[in-house]
Amino acid sequence: MAADPITRDPRDMNALSDDDFRRELRGWIQAHYPPELRFMDRRPSVHEIMPWFKALIAKGWVAPHWPREWGGMGLDIGKYLIYYDELGRHGCGRIPDHAIHLLGPLLMTYGSEAQKAHFLPRIVSGEDIWCQGYSEPGAGSDLAGLRTEAVLDGDTFVINGQKTWTSLAPDADWIFMLVRTDREAKPQSGISFLLADLKTPGVTVRPIVNLKGEAEFAEVFFADARVPAANLVGRINEGWGMAKTLLGDERIVNGSPRHASYALRRLHVMAEHSGAMRDPAFLDRYAQLRLDLHGLTVTFESYADALRNGGSLGPDASFLKVWATELFQRVTDEMLELAGEEGALSRELDVGGVKVDVMNQYLESRPPTIFGGSNEIQRNILAKLVLKLPG
Ligand SMILES: Cc1cc2nc3c(=O)[nH]c(=O)nc-3n(C[C@H](O)[C@H](O)[C@H](O)COP(=O)(O)OP(=O)(O)OC[C@H]3O[C@@H](n4cnc5c(N)ncnc54)[C@H](O)[C@@H]3O)c2cc1C
């Protein structure tokens, strides 16, 4: 990383042309992103990504869509898409961003003045690392079935229950969570949004090791854990609506062709080297993948254009996520097929001098069809709200 001190950028970046913004951002990322962390074969740990996280914080570039008054860049949607495009192009690892994407905007809309004043500066300065506690055993797609309960007792909530698949929990300081506060009400009506310090007595974080052997997420257990009633965000029993309405236009990022595009370039290198490009059956499949990527890219851009022109995303945007994530899987299936046994045994192949991370790409492509609303759920949305098929 460059040694020059980073000072906070006071400018309104929306005032730059898209090309100037992209050029400046690209140059800054190149100068400051640790080269050894480019295109990592896994999500970097909080410890590894911390220098980059701190560089973004120091520059004031860590929260692209937050208003400038809260320490964000205040980017419009067009610049926001360029921001993520450039991070992806350079192979930047993901920072601990749950609070930046979800909690921050939620607090700005529903939080008390005291909550905003206390938590927002600590999020944007990286002082508190947050994780998201929505899913539970038995409540993932059917999130409204969650059972972790918080009972008001004087000026504290007493929490009992369990969260699971909580990304970053092993490294986090705080968890924002959906809890059941009324067992008698209809499922969605008895849910509240609560903030809990993970150091609270009665909270236990048990890491879960994923397919790649990394403890990226965890189970989080609550046994009579007491958190201040002041940590309730918004009104009691109204957490469901708050969490749902804040999906926002950023969800277009899940439909980006970036991952499939990177994998297809790797597949191309492998096919050139192995001679598969001369195999008509392979060429057939490869051509289909390329056409699908082209189609996805053009469609993604048309949605991005609509947003740039002041539009918003409708339920039809669900198909971008389905298309992007399944195409990524089809490309990595083909990579593994081409690599044969070697691909399964080794994380990184040397293909004519080019390093190709076959197995990693394959494993990386599996979770995106599950998180962010599984693809089956996205298809249900399309069937019901777009195609108006009978339920
Ligand atoms: C890498 C990763 C990170 C994650 N990080 C977090 C996190 O930080 N915080 C958090 O709260 N959660 C997190 N999750 C959990 C994620 O949100 C859930 O896995 C997801 O919502 C699916 O829920 P589930 O695993 O309980 O599966 P289930 O809901 O039990 O679904 C199992 C299968 O059934 C299908 N299915 C379910 N209902 C229907 C239906 N009505 N119609 C058709 N098919 C259906 C699903 O699509 C899926 O294929 C993470 C998951 C992954 C993979």
The ligand as an ORCA input file, in Angstrom:
! r2SCAN-3c Opt
* xyz 0 1
  C     -22.722    -17.333      2.375
  C     -23.970    -17.001      3.153
  C     -23.968    -15.934      4.029
  C     -25.099    -15.640      4.772
  N     -25.062    -14.573      5.654
  C     -26.144    -14.307      6.413
  C     -26.102    -13.248      7.385
  O     -25.089    -12.560      7.545
  N     -27.191    -13.023      8.150
  C     -28.350    -13.756      8.013
  O     -29.315    -13.465      8.712
  N     -28.423    -14.762      7.093
  C     -27.359    -15.063      6.309
  N     -27.407    -16.085      5.394
  C     -28.587    -16.928      5.361
  C     -29.451    -16.753      4.138
  O     -30.167    -15.562      4.199
  C     -30.368    -17.991      4.091
  O     -29.540    -19.103      3.837
  C     -31.413    -17.873      3.019
  O     -32.367    -16.907      3.373
  C     -32.122    -19.229      2.795
  O     -32.648    -19.699      3.997
  P     -32.307    -21.173      4.526
  O     -30.831    -21.407      4.434
  O     -32.966    -21.315      5.845
  O     -32.976    -22.164      3.484
  P     -34.546    -22.526      3.401
  O     -35.373    -21.275      3.487
  O     -34.838    -23.618      4.375
  O     -34.611    -23.076      1.948
  C     -34.115    -24.357      1.557
  C     -34.414    -24.534      0.075
  O     -35.829    -24.492     -0.156
  C     -36.153    -23.458     -1.081
  N     -37.405    -22.822     -0.701
  C     -37.710    -22.335      0.529
  N     -38.959    -21.788      0.508
  C     -39.427    -21.932     -0.764
  C     -40.645    -21.562     -1.406
  N     -41.611    -20.916     -0.759
  N     -40.780    -21.863     -2.723
  C     -39.792    -22.513     -3.412
  N     -38.610    -22.893     -2.836
  C     -38.431    -22.606     -1.525
  C     -34.992    -22.477     -0.993
  O     -34.867    -21.727     -2.168
  C     -33.823    -23.402     -0.783
  O     -33.380    -23.935     -2.003
  C     -26.292    -16.403      4.627
  C     -26.284    -17.477      3.724
  C     -25.156    -17.776      3.002
  C     -25.199    -18.943      2.060
*
